[in-house]
Amino acid sequence: MKHRFPLISSIILFATAGIGSVAASDTAVDGIYYNFDEATLTAKVTYRGAEDDWMYDTTGDLAYVGNLVIPASVTYNDKVYTVVGLDADALINSKKLITLSLPATVTSIGDRAFTLCNALQSITVDAANPALLSYDGLLYYRNPFTIAVVPRGKTGALELPDGLVEIPSGKFQKSSIESVIIPNSVTTIKDGAFSECKLLVDITIGNRVHTIERSAFMNDTALQVVQLPASMRTIGASAFLGCFHLTYLTIKEGLTTIEESAFSGCSSLCGIYLPSTLTYIGNNAFSGCISLTSIMNNSTFDLQSGSDAYGGVALYATDIFTGSLPTGAHTSTVQEPIVEATPGDIVIHYAEGRHVQVYNAAGLLVAQQRCTTPHHTLSVSTAGLYIVRLDNRAYKVLVR
């Protein structure tokens, strides 16, 4: 993947003032407040007023608003200062800040610098910056390459760049993104990374992710489909807790651990595959999964319908299949996908004689029929995400 890092173009400054705390300042240049260091002739962006003034600023008069451009240098009292960072709490409570542009000289971001910047949609950085860079509106540290700031107002689809090794804790918490593609370079999704993302419908997880940590996708109530890669080994406690629209879950051979409450409250989940490699299911891992009626069990667990053992995975089960898959059976959990999308069509390979159902992203059934050929084609009227269900297994396809 090629990274395209946007250069700073002309952005109008609508900043009015900063906000207050121990690092606050009443010294402004062109509407931006600074703390100046005369010994080094450097400056850091801060906010206006006394400590905690921002807590009482109900109108936003003390905050930065609109499109804020931080300059590389400022002149104050006839001295030129290089702007080198955003101080702690620098933009706090700037609820009407929309975009932020940083120069090549700003190399440090203070704690809580973006707290309550709920409308911030995009951050751009001068391409010559040695420490920071921007990609698709997000702010990254160069060394080590990791996510620094996710603008809370970022919406729509997001494809993260190659080179990331992990998704840090809480970085996307409560964001407004609707879909995300996690690159193959990522190995770990840290705790709470995507929790409370109420608009997140679709996630694509890279083929090297081995661990999803605690609460990583907790309460993502719009999430419908999760396809875990063959590299997956551990699903952490409460990882998908409260994802009550999660309907289709693909698990592959290699998974060893499903921790406590991992899928608790996933009341729409209708089927699951337990691989032969699975050795642990934590308490309440599947509590409240009232639609989980079909289980393909290749694990060593002795599952009994109506039992709350093994995290309650079989509590509501009506069909439990054990042992090896029958010869000729196709499942997205153990073989390469047999469903693909072409412009305007969904093509289902090697499923002759099997019943197929197609659902749109809203969960509505749009087609159902029996496959009559080895390469069965279904036409769909609009582009978008579809779920194709074959018997007890499901596949996610994107028709363009």
Helices and strands as residue ranges (DSSP letters): E 28-29, E 32-37, E 42-46, G 53-56, E 65-69, E 73-76, E 79-86, E 96-102, E 108-109, E 122-125, E 132-135, E 138-141, E 146-149, E 155-159, E 166-167, E 176-181, E 188-189, E 202-204, E 211-212, E 225-227, E 234-235, E 248-250, E 257-258, E 271-274, E 280-281, E 294-297, G 310-312, E 319-322, E 339-342, E 345-349, E 355-360, E 365-370, E 375-379, E 384-390, E 393-399
